[in-house]
Amino acid sequence: MQSLRCSNIRMQSICLINLKARLIWGNMVRISSGRLKGRKIATSKKIFTSSGGDDLRPTSAKVREAVFDILRAETAHAFFLDLYAGTGAVGLEALSRGAEKVFFIEDNPVRARALIDYIRKMNLGDRAVVYQEKAEAFLQRAVKTGMKFDILFADPPYASDEIERVLPSVGHCDILKDSGCVLVEHSSRKILPDHMQNIKRMKNYKYGDTMLTLYRKEQ
């Protein structure tokens, strides 16, 4: 009986250890293609949750693959803006696939620090920069400094009204190059407007509960 009790205790301890490991390392993101293919972005539980309640929902591997199928002809040599970076998986995938420079915008300090550390570890500092600030604050900075982007990717929290507030600013700020585009990841239950200032909706791509909406600058 004593032996059985000890065995049960050991099994419970092992289960707790395994559960803790899954909580800490289970949310592993892997780059799927390009020069950095197969590289893992280790993400701790602290990165996925925050005291502000904005739990992170990383873009799935399937949807990331769809993003770069849509942007296939435009990613190489692009100035790429990852406006709600989170783990940075989409922007890092863009770097892997040949983007000239990626700008990661993330207002959560823990996530921004993790991104900076990862970029340094991967020796990508000459092609990547992280701004720890709100999306709208960065857009104002971009206007003041004359930044222009080929691709703007935006994946704000699904339940927020961020995209309805930010997309008109993108059109108004005129930070896209003439051939530039905006790709928004959002809930498939939310239909975005046809026009936002001078950017026009071109197409929707549905993947289960996720929608990708492509906008281009009107000429």
C-alpha positions as CSV (number, residue, x, y, z in Angstrom):
1,M,0.0,0.0,0.0
2,Q,2.8,2.4,0.9
3,S,4.5,1.6,-2.4
4,L,1.3,2.3,-4.3
5,R,0.9,5.6,-2.5
6,C,4.4,6.7,-3.3
7,S,3.9,5.7,-6.9
8,N,0.8,7.8,-7.1
9,I,2.6,10.8,-5.6
10,R,5.4,10.4,-8.1
11,M,2.9,10.2,-11.0
12,Q,1.1,13.3,-9.7
13,S,4.5,15.1,-9.5
14,I,5.4,14.1,-13.1
15,C,2.0,15.3,-14.3
16,L,2.5,18.7,-12.6
17,I,5.9,19.0,-14.1
18,N,4.6,18.2,-17.6
19,L,1.7,20.6,-17.2
20,K,4.1,23.4,-16.1
21,A,6.3,22.7,-19.1
22,R,3.4,22.8,-21.5
23,L,2.3,26.1,-20.0
24,I,5.7,27.6,-20.3
25,W,6.9,26.1,-23.6
26,G,3.8,24.7,-25.2
27,N,3.1,28.0,-27.1
28,M,6.1,27.5,-29.4
29,V,6.1,29.3,-32.7
30,R,8.2,28.0,-35.6
31,I,9.2,30.0,-38.7
32,S,7.8,28.0,-41.7
33,S,9.9,29.1,-44.7
34,G,12.8,31.1,-46.0
35,R,16.3,31.6,-44.6
36,L,15.2,31.1,-41.0
37,K,13.0,28.1,-41.7
38,G,12.5,25.8,-38.7
39,R,13.8,28.3,-36.2
40,K,11.7,28.4,-33.0
41,I,10.5,31.5,-31.2
42,A,10.3,30.4,-27.6
43,T,7.5,32.1,-25.8
44,S,6.8,31.9,-22.1
45,K,3.5,32.1,-20.4
46,K,4.2,35.7,-19.4
47,I,4.3,36.7,-23.0
48,F,0.9,35.1,-23.7
49,T,-0.9,36.8,-20.8
50,S,-0.8,40.2,-19.2
51,S,-2.3,42.0,-16.3
52,G,-4.2,44.2,-18.7
53,G,-6.2,41.2,-19.9
54,D,-4.9,41.4,-23.5
55,D,-4.1,37.7,-23.8
56,L,-2.0,37.0,-26.9
57,R,-3.5,35.1,-29.8
58,P,-0.6,34.4,-32.2
59,T,-1.3,34.0,-36.0
60,S,-1.5,30.3,-36.6
61,A,1.0,28.6,-38.9
62,K,-1.8,27.9,-41.4
63,V,-2.8,31.6,-41.6
64,R,0.8,32.8,-41.7
65,E,1.4,30.6,-44.7
66,A,-1.7,32.1,-46.3
67,V,-0.5,35.6,-45.5
68,F,2.7,35.0,-47.4
69,D,0.9,33.2,-50.3
70,I,-1.1,36.5,-50.7
71,L,2.1,38.6,-50.4
72,R,4.4,36.2,-52.3
73,A,5.4,38.6,-55.0
74,E,5.8,41.6,-52.7
75,T,7.7,40.4,-49.6
76,A,11.3,40.3,-51.1
77,H,13.1,43.6,-50.5
78,A,10.0,45.1,-48.8
79,F,9.8,47.6,-46.0
80,F,7.3,45.6,-43.8
81,L,5.3,47.0,-40.9
82,D,4.1,44.5,-38.3
83,L,1.7,46.8,-36.5
84,Y,0.6,44.6,-33.6
85,A,3.6,42.3,-33.4
86,G,2.9,40.1,-30.4
87,T,5.4,37.2,-30.7
88,G,6.8,38.8,-33.8
89,A,6.1,35.6,-35.8
90,V,4.7,37.4,-38.9
91,G,7.4,40.0,-39.1
92,L,10.2,37.4,-38.5
93,E,8.6,35.3,-41.3
94,A,8.8,38.3,-43.5
95,L,12.5,38.7,-42.7
96,S,13.1,35.0,-43.4
97,R,11.4,35.4,-46.8
98,G,13.6,38.3,-47.8
99,A,12.0,41.5,-46.6
100,E,14.6,44.3,-46.5
101,K,13.5,45.7,-43.1
102,V,10.8,44.9,-40.6
103,F,9.3,47.4,-38.1
104,F,7.7,45.6,-35.1
105,I,5.2,47.7,-33.1
106,E,4.3,46.2,-29.7
107,D,3.1,48.2,-26.7
108,N,3.4,45.4,-24.2
109,P,6.9,45.8,-22.5
110,V,7.4,42.0,-21.8
111,R,6.7,41.1,-25.4
112,A,8.7,44.0,-26.8
113,R,11.7,43.0,-24.7
114,A,11.4,39.4,-25.8
115,L,11.4,40.4,-29.5
116,I,14.4,42.7,-29.0
117,D,16.3,39.8,-27.3
118,Y,15.3,37.3,-30.1
119,I,16.4,39.7,-32.9
120,R,19.7,40.3,-31.2
121,K,20.2,36.5,-30.7
122,M,19.5,35.9,-34.4
123,N,21.8,38.8,-35.5
124,L,19.0,40.5,-37.3
125,G,19.5,43.9,-35.8
126,D,20.5,45.6,-39.1
127,R,17.1,44.5,-40.6
128,A,14.7,44.8,-37.7
129,V,13.6,47.5,-35.3
130,V,11.2,47.2,-32.3
131,Y,9.1,50.1,-31.1
132,Q,7.4,49.7,-27.7
133,E,4.4,51.9,-28.2
134,K,0.7,52.0,-29.3
135,A,0.0,51.6,-33.0
136,E,-1.5,55.1,-33.4
137,A,1.5,56.7,-31.7
138,F,3.8,54.9,-34.1
139,L,1.7,56.1,-37.1
140,Q,2.2,59.7,-35.9
141,R,5.9,59.0,-35.6
142,A,6.0,57.6,-39.2
143,V,4.3,60.7,-40.6
144,K,6.7,63.0,-38.8
145,T,9.8,61.1,-40.0
146,G,8.6,60.5,-43.5
147,M,8.5,56.7,-43.2
148,K,6.9,54.7,-46.1
149,F,6.1,51.0,-46.2
150,D,5.5,48.5,-48.9
151,I,3.4,46.2,-46.7
152,L,1.5,46.9,-43.5
153,F,0.3,43.8,-41.6
154,A,-2.2,44.4,-38.8
155,D,-3.5,41.8,-36.4
156,P,-5.1,43.6,-33.5
157,P,-7.1,41.9,-30.7
158,Y,-10.2,40.4,-32.4
159,A,-12.6,41.8,-29.8
160,S,-11.3,45.4,-29.9
161,D,-12.2,48.3,-32.2
162,E,-8.5,49.0,-32.9
163,I,-8.7,48.3,-36.6
164,E,-11.7,50.6,-37.2
165,R,-9.7,53.4,-35.5
166,V,-6.3,52.7,-37.0
167,L,-7.0,51.9,-40.7
168,P,-8.5,55.4,-41.4
169,S,-5.3,56.8,-39.9
170,V,-3.2,54.7,-42.2
171,G,-5.0,56.2,-45.2
172,H,-4.9,59.7,-43.8
173,C,-1.2,59.5,-42.8
174,D,-0.2,58.4,-46.3
175,I,2.6,56.0,-45.1
176,L,2.1,53.5,-47.8
177,K,4.2,53.6,-51.0
178,D,2.2,54.0,-54.2
179,S,2.2,50.2,-54.8
180,G,1.8,49.4,-51.1
181,C,-0.8,47.3,-49.5
182,V,-2.4,46.6,-46.1
183,L,-3.3,43.1,-44.9
184,V,-5.6,42.8,-41.9
185,E,-6.1,39.7,-39.9
186,H,-9.5,39.7,-38.0
187,S,-12.4,37.7,-37.0
188,S,-14.5,36.3,-39.9
189,R,-17.6,37.6,-38.1
190,K,-16.3,41.2,-38.6
191,I,-16.7,42.7,-42.1
192,L,-14.4,45.7,-42.7
193,P,-15.4,48.7,-44.9
194,D,-14.8,48.9,-48.6
195,H,-12.8,52.1,-48.2
196,M,-10.8,53.7,-45.5
197,Q,-9.7,57.1,-46.6
198,N,-7.5,56.5,-49.7
199,I,-7.1,52.7,-49.3
200,K,-9.6,50.3,-51.0
201,R,-10.6,46.8,-50.0
202,M,-9.5,44.4,-52.8
203,K,-10.3,40.9,-51.4
204,N,-11.3,38.8,-48.4
205,Y,-9.7,35.4,-47.6
206,K,-11.5,33.2,-45.1
207,Y,-9.8,30.5,-43.0
208,G,-12.3,29.2,-40.5
209,D,-12.8,31.8,-37.8
210,T,-10.1,34.0,-39.3
211,M,-10.4,36.5,-42.2
212,L,-7.6,38.2,-44.1
213,T,-8.7,41.4,-45.8
214,L,-6.4,43.0,-48.4
215,Y,-6.4,46.7,-49.0
216,R,-4.4,48.7,-51.6
217,K,-3.7,52.4,-52.0
218,E,-6.0,54.0,-54.6
219,Q,-4.1,55.7,-57.4
